[in-house]
């Protein structure tokens, strides 16, 4: 289960990307998440996925 609060979600997703996944697509596929929904939710708190850093910044 992933956090619903956007700030907690940001922390959770960045931790998973850093420690377990090489990219956002792999994370979304493995955790059965809608990539667009995830990006929109984090965009709402002004964070965007950076492929080079493999994290939301």
N, CA, C and O atoms as a Tripos MOL2 file, in Angstrom:
@<TRIPOS>MOLECULE
protein
  228   227    57     0     0
PROTEIN
NO_CHARGES

@<TRIPOS>ATOM
      1 N           0.8490   -1.1830    0.0000 N.3       1 UNK1
      2 CA          0.0000    0.0000    0.0000 C.3       1 UNK1
      3 C           0.8950    1.2470    0.0000 C.2       1 UNK1
      4 O           1.8480    1.3460    0.7720 O.2       1 UNK1
      5 N           0.5710    2.1710   -0.8630 N.am      2 UNK2
      6 CA          1.3660    3.3950   -0.9480 C.3       2 UNK2
      7 C           0.6730    4.5270   -0.1880 C.2       2 UNK2
      8 O          -0.5520    4.5420   -0.0700 O.2       2 UNK2
      9 N           1.4500    5.4620    0.3190 N.am      3 UNK3
     10 CA          0.8560    6.5850    1.0550 C.3       3 UNK3
     11 C          -0.0660    7.4400    0.1820 C.2       3 UNK3
     12 O           0.1740    7.6080   -1.0130 O.2       3 UNK3
     13 N          -1.0930    7.9620    0.7810 N.am      4 UNK4
     14 CA         -2.0270    8.8410    0.0600 C.3       4 UNK4
     15 C          -1.5980   10.3070    0.1500 C.2       4 UNK4
     16 O          -1.8390   11.0770   -0.7790 O.2       4 UNK4
     17 N          -0.9740   10.6920    1.2420 N.am      5 UNK5
     18 CA         -0.4860   12.0540    1.4050 C.3       5 UNK5
     19 C           0.6300   12.3000    0.3910 C.2       5 UNK5
     20 O           1.5840   11.5250    0.3350 O.2       5 UNK5
     21 N           0.5310   13.3720   -0.4170 N.am      6 UNK6
     22 CA          1.5210   13.6150   -1.4730 C.3       6 UNK6
     23 C           2.9600   13.7350   -0.9800 C.2       6 UNK6
     24 O           3.8730   13.2670   -1.6610 O.2       6 UNK6
     25 N           3.1910   14.3450    0.1750 N.am      7 UNK7
     26 CA          4.5610   14.4900    0.6830 C.3       7 UNK7
     27 C           5.1130   13.1360    1.1290 C.2       7 UNK7
     28 O           6.2740   12.8220    0.8690 O.2       7 UNK7
     29 N           4.2960   12.3480    1.7900 N.am      8 UNK8
     30 CA          4.7170   10.9990    2.1860 C.3       8 UNK8
     31 C           4.9180   10.1200    0.9440 C.2       8 UNK8
     32 O           5.8360    9.3020    0.8890 O.2       8 UNK8
     33 N           4.0480   10.3050   -0.0410 N.am      9 UNK9
     34 CA          4.1730    9.5660   -1.2980 C.3       9 UNK9
     35 C           5.4990    9.8940   -1.9770 C.2       9 UNK9
     36 O           6.1830    8.9960   -2.4670 O.2       9 UNK9
     37 N           5.8630   11.1660   -2.0080 N.am     10 UNK10
     38 CA          7.1320   11.5890   -2.6000 C.3      10 UNK10
     39 C           8.2970   10.8650   -1.9310 C.2      10 UNK10
     40 O           9.1610   10.3150   -2.6140 O.2      10 UNK10
     41 N           8.3230   10.8630   -0.6350 N.am     11 UNK11
     42 CA          9.3970   10.2060    0.1070 C.3      11 UNK11
     43 C           9.4270    8.7080   -0.1900 C.2      11 UNK11
     44 O          10.4950    8.1450   -0.4290 O.2      11 UNK11
     45 N           8.2820    8.0750   -0.1750 N.am     12 UNK12
     46 CA          8.1620    6.6490   -0.4340 C.3      12 UNK12
     47 C           8.6590    6.3040   -1.8380 C.2      12 UNK12
     48 O           9.4490    5.3740   -2.0080 O.2      12 UNK12
     49 N           8.2000    7.0480   -2.8410 N.am     13 UNK13
     50 CA          8.5630    6.7700   -4.2320 C.3      13 UNK13
     51 C          10.0510    7.0110   -4.4600 C.2      13 UNK13
     52 O          10.7100    6.1920   -5.0990 O.2      13 UNK13
     53 N          10.5870    8.1000   -3.9590 N.am     14 UNK14
     54 CA         12.0130    8.3670   -4.1500 C.3      14 UNK14
     55 C          12.8830    7.3150   -3.4530 C.2      14 UNK14
     56 O          13.9300    6.9370   -3.9790 O.2      14 UNK14
     57 N          12.4680    6.8450   -2.2930 N.am     15 UNK15
     58 CA         13.1940    5.7780   -1.6200 C.3      15 UNK15
     59 C          13.1860    4.5100   -2.4700 C.2      15 UNK15
     60 O          14.2250    3.8750   -2.6480 O.2      15 UNK15
     61 N          12.0310    4.1460   -2.9880 N.am     16 UNK16
     62 CA         11.9180    2.9470   -3.8280 C.3      16 UNK16
     63 C          12.7610    3.0900   -5.0890 C.2      16 UNK16
     64 O          13.4410    2.1460   -5.4890 O.2      16 UNK16
     65 N          12.7220    4.2680   -5.7190 N.am     17 UNK17
     66 CA         13.5140    4.4920   -6.9260 C.3      17 UNK17
     67 C          15.0050    4.3920   -6.6070 C.2      17 UNK17
     68 O          15.7640    3.7950   -7.3700 O.2      17 UNK17
     69 N          15.4130    4.9580   -5.5130 N.am     18 UNK18
     70 CA         16.8330    4.9450   -5.1290 C.3      18 UNK18
     71 C          17.3230    3.5370   -4.8020 C.2      18 UNK18
     72 O          18.4090    3.1370   -5.2210 O.2      18 UNK18
     73 N          16.5110    2.7870   -4.0490 N.am     19 UNK19
     74 CA         16.9900    1.5060   -3.5230 C.3      19 UNK19
     75 C          16.6140    0.2640   -4.3280 C.2      19 UNK19
     76 O          17.2750   -0.7680   -4.2180 O.2      19 UNK19
     77 N          15.5480    0.3580   -5.1440 N.am     20 UNK20
     78 CA         15.0460   -0.8740   -5.7540 C.3      20 UNK20
     79 C          14.7960   -0.8370   -7.2590 C.2      20 UNK20
     80 O          14.7710   -1.8900   -7.8970 O.2      20 UNK20
     81 N          14.6120    0.3370   -7.8370 N.am     21 UNK21
     82 CA         14.1960    0.3990   -9.2380 C.3      21 UNK21
     83 C          15.1110    1.3010  -10.0610 C.2      21 UNK21
     84 O          15.5570    2.3490   -9.5930 O.2      21 UNK21
     85 N          15.3780    0.8830  -11.2740 N.am     22 UNK22
     86 CA         16.2660    1.6560  -12.1500 C.3      22 UNK22
     87 C          15.5370    2.7690  -12.8900 C.2      22 UNK22
     88 O          16.1650    3.6600  -13.4610 O.2      22 UNK22
     89 N          14.1910    2.7120  -12.8760 N.am     23 UNK23
     90 CA         13.4230    3.7770  -13.5320 C.3      23 UNK23
     91 C          11.9740    3.7490  -13.0520 C.2      23 UNK23
     92 O          11.5320    2.8020  -12.4000 O.2      23 UNK23
     93 N          11.2540    4.8050  -13.3890 N.am     24 UNK24
     94 CA          9.8650    4.9580  -12.9450 C.3      24 UNK24
     95 C           8.9490    3.9090  -13.5650 C.2      24 UNK24
     96 O           8.0200    3.4310  -12.9140 O.2      24 UNK24
     97 N           9.2020    3.5550  -14.8070 N.am     25 UNK25
     98 CA          8.3680    2.5430  -15.4620 C.3      25 UNK25
     99 C           8.4340    1.1990  -14.7240 C.2      25 UNK25
    100 O           7.4060    0.5520  -14.5210 O.2      25 UNK25
    101 N           9.6200    0.7880  -14.3300 N.am     26 UNK26
    102 CA          9.7880   -0.4740  -13.5990 C.3      26 UNK26
    103 C           9.0480   -0.4380  -12.2680 C.2      26 UNK26
    104 O           8.3790   -1.4010  -11.8930 O.2      26 UNK26
    105 N           9.1740    0.6780  -11.5600 N.am     27 UNK27
    106 CA          8.4900    0.8290  -10.2780 C.3      27 UNK27
    107 C           6.9740    0.7120  -10.4730 C.2      27 UNK27
    108 O           6.3070   -0.0480   -9.7710 O.2      27 UNK27
    109 N           6.4480    1.4580  -11.4160 N.am     28 UNK28
    110 CA          4.9950    1.4540  -11.6460 C.3      28 UNK28
    111 C           4.4920    0.0770  -12.0600 C.2      28 UNK28
    112 O           3.4300   -0.3620  -11.6180 O.2      28 UNK28
    113 N           5.2490   -0.5930  -12.8990 N.am     29 UNK29
    114 CA          4.8450   -1.9290  -13.3380 C.3      29 UNK29
    115 C           4.8480   -2.9100  -12.1650 C.2      29 UNK29
    116 O           3.8990   -3.6730  -11.9860 O.2      29 UNK29
    117 N           5.9000   -2.8870  -11.3810 N.am     30 UNK30
    118 CA          6.0290   -3.8230  -10.2710 C.3      30 UNK30
    119 C           5.0120   -3.5630   -9.1630 C.2      30 UNK30
    120 O           4.4770   -4.5040   -8.5760 O.2      30 UNK30
    121 N           4.7420   -2.2850   -8.8770 N.am     31 UNK31
    122 CA          3.7920   -1.9460   -7.8100 C.3      31 UNK31
    123 C           2.3680   -1.7610   -8.3250 C.2      31 UNK31
    124 O           1.4700   -1.3980   -7.5640 O.2      31 UNK31
    125 N           2.1650   -2.0110   -9.6160 N.am     32 UNK32
    126 CA          0.8470   -1.8800  -10.2520 C.3      32 UNK32
    127 C           0.2520   -0.4860  -10.0250 C.2      32 UNK32
    128 O          -0.8900   -0.3360   -9.5900 O.2      32 UNK32
    129 N           1.0710    0.5330  -10.3390 N.am     33 UNK33
    130 CA          0.6440    1.9250  -10.2000 C.3      33 UNK33
    131 C           0.4230    2.5410  -11.5740 C.2      33 UNK33
    132 O           1.1010    2.1890  -12.5390 O.2      33 UNK33
    133 N          -0.5190    3.4530  -11.6530 N.am     34 UNK34
    134 CA         -0.7430    4.2100  -12.8730 C.3      34 UNK34
    135 C           0.2820    5.3440  -12.9110 C.2      34 UNK34
    136 O           0.2380    6.2570  -12.0860 O.2      34 UNK34
    137 N           1.1990    5.2780  -13.8680 N.am     35 UNK35
    138 CA          2.2940    6.2450  -13.9530 C.3      35 UNK35
    139 C           1.7740    7.6720  -14.0870 C.2      35 UNK35
    140 O           2.2720    8.5770  -13.4180 O.2      35 UNK35
    141 N           0.7810    7.8800  -14.9400 N.am     36 UNK36
    142 CA          0.2290    9.2090  -15.1610 C.3      36 UNK36
    143 C          -0.3800    9.7590  -13.8810 C.2      36 UNK36
    144 O          -0.1590   10.9200  -13.5370 O.2      36 UNK36
    145 N          -1.1430    8.9380  -13.1770 N.am     37 UNK37
    146 CA         -1.7560    9.3570  -11.9030 C.3      37 UNK37
    147 C          -0.6950    9.7430  -10.8830 C.2      37 UNK37
    148 O          -0.8170   10.7580  -10.1970 O.2      37 UNK37
    149 N           0.3400    8.9300  -10.7910 N.am     38 UNK38
    150 CA          1.4270    9.1930   -9.8540 C.3      38 UNK38
    151 C           2.1190   10.5120  -10.1850 C.2      38 UNK38
    152 O           2.3480   11.3380   -9.3010 O.2      38 UNK38
    153 N           2.4490   10.7060  -11.4570 N.am     39 UNK39
    154 CA          3.1120   11.9420  -11.8730 C.3      39 UNK39
    155 C           2.2240   13.1600  -11.6230 C.2      39 UNK39
    156 O           2.7160   14.2060  -11.1980 O.2      39 UNK39
    157 N           0.9320   13.0360  -11.8800 N.am     40 UNK40
    158 CA          0.0110   14.1540  -11.6480 C.3      40 UNK40
    159 C          -0.0850   14.4930  -10.1640 C.2      40 UNK40
    160 O          -0.1070   15.6640   -9.7870 O.2      40 UNK40
    161 N          -0.1420   13.4660   -9.3320 N.am     41 UNK41
    162 CA         -0.2430   13.7040   -7.8860 C.3      41 UNK41
    163 C           1.0010   14.4280   -7.3720 C.2      41 UNK41
    164 O           0.8890   15.3530   -6.5680 O.2      41 UNK41
    165 N           2.1780   14.0180   -7.8260 N.am     42 UNK42
    166 CA          3.4060   14.6500   -7.3660 C.3      42 UNK42
    167 C           3.6300   15.9960   -8.0540 C.2      42 UNK42
    168 O           4.2880   16.8750   -7.4980 O.2      42 UNK42
    169 N           3.0960   16.1550   -9.2370 N.am     43 UNK43
    170 CA          3.1440   17.4680   -9.9000 C.3      43 UNK43
    171 C           2.3360   18.4820   -9.0800 C.2      43 UNK43
    172 O           2.6530   19.6710   -9.0670 O.2      43 UNK43
    173 N           1.2980   18.0030   -8.4020 N.am     44 UNK44
    174 CA          0.4640   18.8570   -7.5710 C.3      44 UNK44
    175 C           1.2240   19.5110   -6.4220 C.2      44 UNK44
    176 O           0.8010   20.5460   -5.9080 O.2      44 UNK44
    177 N           2.3450   18.9120   -6.0150 N.am     45 UNK45
    178 CA          3.1880   19.5310   -4.9830 C.3      45 UNK45
    179 C           4.5060   20.0070   -5.6070 C.2      45 UNK45
    180 O           5.5160   20.1810   -4.9250 O.2      45 UNK45
    181 N           4.4560   20.2080   -6.9120 N.am     46 UNK46
    182 CA          5.5560   20.8060   -7.6760 C.3      46 UNK46
    183 C           6.8010   19.9250   -7.7840 C.2      46 UNK46
    184 O           7.9240   20.4290   -7.7470 O.2      46 UNK46
    185 N           6.6060   18.6200   -7.9160 N.am     47 UNK47
    186 CA          7.7110   17.6880   -8.1420 C.3      47 UNK47
    187 C           7.5020   16.9960   -9.4780 C.2      47 UNK47
    188 O           6.3790   16.6610   -9.8540 O.2      47 UNK47
    189 N           8.6020   16.7880  -10.1870 N.am     48 UNK48
    190 CA          8.5690   16.1800  -11.5120 C.3      48 UNK48
    191 C           9.6460   15.1120  -11.5790 C.2      48 UNK48
    192 O          10.7050   15.2480  -10.9680 O.2      48 UNK48
    193 N           9.3740   14.0560  -12.3190 N.am     49 UNK49
    194 CA         10.3390   12.9710  -12.4390 C.3      49 UNK49
    195 C          11.5180   13.3950  -13.3030 C.2      49 UNK49
    196 O          11.3320   13.9100  -14.4060 O.2      49 UNK49
    197 N          12.7200   13.1800  -12.8090 N.am     50 UNK50
    198 CA         13.9420   13.4600  -13.5340 C.3      50 UNK50
    199 C          14.5890   12.1170  -13.8660 C.2      50 UNK50
    200 O          15.0720   11.4160  -12.9780 O.2      50 UNK50
    201 N          14.5940   11.7630  -15.1590 N.am     51 UNK51
    202 CA         15.1050   10.4630  -15.5800 C.3      51 UNK51
    203 C          16.5920   10.3030  -15.2630 C.2      51 UNK51
    204 O          17.0180    9.2270  -14.8440 O.2      51 UNK51
    205 N          17.3690   11.3360  -15.4540 N.am     52 UNK52
    206 CA         18.8080   11.2440  -15.2080 C.3      52 UNK52
    207 C          19.1210   10.9370  -13.7450 C.2      52 UNK52
    208 O          20.0300   10.1650  -13.4400 O.2      52 UNK52
    209 N          18.3640   11.5440  -12.8620 N.am     53 UNK53
    210 CA         18.5840   11.3270  -11.4150 C.3      53 UNK53
    211 C          17.7480   10.1660  -10.8780 C.2      53 UNK53
    212 O          17.9760    9.6920   -9.7650 O.2      53 UNK53
    213 N          16.7880    9.7140  -11.6710 N.am     54 UNK54
    214 CA         15.8610    8.6510  -11.2630 C.3      54 UNK54
    215 C          15.1900    8.9990   -9.9350 C.2      54 UNK54
    216 O          15.1620    8.2010   -8.9980 O.2      54 UNK54
    217 N          14.6560   10.2040   -9.8870 N.am     55 UNK55
    218 CA         13.9120   10.6280   -8.7040 C.3      55 UNK55
    219 C          13.0200   11.8040   -9.0570 C.2      55 UNK55
    220 O          13.1860   12.4500  -10.0920 O.2      55 UNK55
    221 N          12.0780   12.0610   -8.1790 N.am     56 UNK56
    222 CA         11.2370   13.2450   -8.3230 C.3      56 UNK56
    223 C          11.9640   14.3970   -7.6500 C.2      56 UNK56
    224 O          12.3810   14.2990   -6.4960 O.2      56 UNK56
    225 N          12.1090   15.4860   -8.3900 N.am     57 UNK57
    226 CA         12.8100   16.6710   -7.8720 C.3      57 UNK57
    227 C          11.9390   17.9010   -8.0370 C.2      57 UNK57
    228 O          12.3470   19.0010   -7.6630 O.2      57 UNK57
@<TRIPOS>BOND
     1     1     2 1
     2     2     3 1
     3     3     4 2
     4     3     5 am
     5     5     6 1
     6     6     7 1
     7     7     8 2
     8     7     9 am
     9     9    10 1
    10    10    11 1
    11    11    12 2
    12    11    13 am
    13    13    14 1
    14    14    15 1
    15    15    16 2
    16    15    17 am
    17    17    18 1
    18    18    19 1
    19    19    20 2
    20    19    21 am
    21    21    22 1
    22    22    23 1
    23    23    24 2
    24    23    25 am
    25    25    26 1
    26    26    27 1
    27    27    28 2
    28    27    29 am
    29    29    30 1
    30    30    31 1
    31    31    32 2
    32    31    33 am
    33    33    34 1
    34    34    35 1
    35    35    36 2
    36    35    37 am
    37    37    38 1
    38    38    39 1
    39    39    40 2
    40    39    41 am
    41    41    42 1
    42    42    43 1
    43    43    44 2
    44    43    45 am
    45    45    46 1
    46    46    47 1
    47    47    48 2
    48    47    49 am
    49    49    50 1
    50    50    51 1
    51    51    52 2
    52    51    53 am
    53    53    54 1
    54    54    55 1
    55    55    56 2
    56    55    57 am
    57    57    58 1
    58    58    59 1
    59    59    60 2
    60    59    61 am
    61    61    62 1
    62    62    63 1
    63    63    64 2
    64    63    65 am
    65    65    66 1
    66    66    67 1
    67    67    68 2
    68    67    69 am
    69    69    70 1
    70    70    71 1
    71    71    72 2
    72    71    73 am
    73    73    74 1
    74    74    75 1
    75    75    76 2
    76    75    77 am
    77    77    78 1
    78    78    79 1
    79    79    80 2
    80    79    81 am
    81    81    82 1
    82    82    83 1
    83    83    84 2
    84    83    85 am
    85    85    86 1
    86    86    87 1
    87    87    88 2
    88    87    89 am
    89    89    90 1
    90    90    91 1
    91    91    92 2
    92    91    93 am
    93    93    94 1
    94    94    95 1
    95    95    96 2
    96    95    97 am
    97    97    98 1
    98    98    99 1
    99    99   100 2
   100    99   101 am
   101   101   102 1
   102   102   103 1
   103   103   104 2
   104   103   105 am
   105   105   106 1
   106   106   107 1
   107   107   108 2
   108   107   109 am
   109   109   110 1
   110   110   111 1
   111   111   112 2
   112   111   113 am
   113   113   114 1
   114   114   115 1
   115   115   116 2
   116   115   117 am
   117   117   118 1
   118   118   119 1
   119   119   120 2
   120   119   121 am
   121   121   122 1
   122   122   123 1
   123   123   124 2
   124   123   125 am
   125   125   126 1
   126   126   127 1
   127   127   128 2
   128   127   129 am
   129   129   130 1
   130   130   131 1
   131   131   132 2
   132   131   133 am
   133   133   134 1
   134   134   135 1
   135   135   136 2
   136   135   137 am
   137   137   138 1
   138   138   139 1
   139   139   140 2
   140   139   141 am
   141   141   142 1
   142   142   143 1
   143   143   144 2
   144   143   145 am
   145   145   146 1
   146   146   147 1
   147   147   148 2
   148   147   149 am
   149   149   150 1
   150   150   151 1
   151   151   152 2
   152   151   153 am
   153   153   154 1
   154   154   155 1
   155   155   156 2
   156   155   157 am
   157   157   158 1
   158   158   159 1
   159   159   160 2
   160   159   161 am
   161   161   162 1
   162   162   163 1
   163   163   164 2
   164   163   165 am
   165   165   166 1
   166   166   167 1
   167   167   168 2
   168   167   169 am
   169   169   170 1
   170   170   171 1
   171   171   172 2
   172   171   173 am
   173   173   174 1
   174   174   175 1
   175   175   176 2
   176   175   177 am
   177   177   178 1
   178   178   179 1
   179   179   180 2
   180   179   181 am
   181   181   182 1
   182   182   183 1
   183   183   184 2
   184   183   185 am
   185   185   186 1
   186   186   187 1
   187   187   188 2
   188   187   189 am
   189   189   190 1
   190   190   191 1
   191   191   192 2
   192   191   193 am
   193   193   194 1
   194   194   195 1
   195   195   196 2
   196   195   197 am
   197   197   198 1
   198   198   199 1
   199   199   200 2
   200   199   201 am
   201   201   202 1
   202   202   203 1
   203   203   204 2
   204   203   205 am
   205   205   206 1
   206   206   207 1
   207   207   208 2
   208   207   209 am
   209   209   210 1
   210   210   211 1
   211   211   212 2
   212   211   213 am
   213   213   214 1
   214   214   215 1
   215   215   216 2
   216   215   217 am
   217   217   218 1
   218   218   219 1
   219   219   220 2
   220   219   221 am
   221   221   222 1
   222   222   223 1
   223   223   224 2
   224   223   225 am
   225   225   226 1
   226   226   227 1
   227   227   228 2
@<TRIPOS>SUBSTRUCTURE
     1 UNK1         2 RESIDUE 1 A UNK
     2 UNK2         6 RESIDUE 1 A UNK
     3 UNK3        10 RESIDUE 1 A UNK
     4 UNK4        14 RESIDUE 1 A UNK
     5 UNK5        18 RESIDUE 1 A UNK
     6 UNK6        22 RESIDUE 1 A UNK
     7 UNK7        26 RESIDUE 1 A UNK
     8 UNK8        30 RESIDUE 1 A UNK
     9 UNK9        34 RESIDUE 1 A UNK
    10 UNK10       38 RESIDUE 1 A UNK
    11 UNK11       42 RESIDUE 1 A UNK
    12 UNK12       46 RESIDUE 1 A UNK
    13 UNK13       50 RESIDUE 1 A UNK
    14 UNK14       54 RESIDUE 1 A UNK
    15 UNK15       58 RESIDUE 1 A UNK
    16 UNK16       62 RESIDUE 1 A UNK
    17 UNK17       66 RESIDUE 1 A UNK
    18 UNK18       70 RESIDUE 1 A UNK
    19 UNK19       74 RESIDUE 1 A UNK
    20 UNK20       78 RESIDUE 1 A UNK
    21 UNK21       82 RESIDUE 1 A UNK
    22 UNK22       86 RESIDUE 1 A UNK
    23 UNK23       90 RESIDUE 1 A UNK
    24 UNK24       94 RESIDUE 1 A UNK
    25 UNK25       98 RESIDUE 1 A UNK
    26 UNK26      102 RESIDUE 1 A UNK
    27 UNK27      106 RESIDUE 1 A UNK
    28 UNK28      110 RESIDUE 1 A UNK
    29 UNK29      114 RESIDUE 1 A UNK
    30 UNK30      118 RESIDUE 1 A UNK
    31 UNK31      122 RESIDUE 1 A UNK
    32 UNK32      126 RESIDUE 1 A UNK
    33 UNK33      130 RESIDUE 1 A UNK
    34 UNK34      134 RESIDUE 1 A UNK
    35 UNK35      138 RESIDUE 1 A UNK
    36 UNK36      142 RESIDUE 1 A UNK
    37 UNK37      146 RESIDUE 1 A UNK
    38 UNK38      150 RESIDUE 1 A UNK
    39 UNK39      154 RESIDUE 1 A UNK
    40 UNK40      158 RESIDUE 1 A UNK
    41 UNK41      162 RESIDUE 1 A UNK
    42 UNK42      166 RESIDUE 1 A UNK
    43 UNK43      170 RESIDUE 1 A UNK
    44 UNK44      174 RESIDUE 1 A UNK
    45 UNK45      178 RESIDUE 1 A UNK
    46 UNK46      182 RESIDUE 1 A UNK
    47 UNK47      186 RESIDUE 1 A UNK
    48 UNK48      190 RESIDUE 1 A UNK
    49 UNK49      194 RESIDUE 1 A UNK
    50 UNK50      198 RESIDUE 1 A UNK
    51 UNK51      202 RESIDUE 1 A UNK
    52 UNK52      206 RESIDUE 1 A UNK
    53 UNK53      210 RESIDUE 1 A UNK
    54 UNK54      214 RESIDUE 1 A UNK
    55 UNK55      218 RESIDUE 1 A UNK
    56 UNK56      222 RESIDUE 1 A UNK
    57 UNK57      226 RESIDUE 1 A UNK
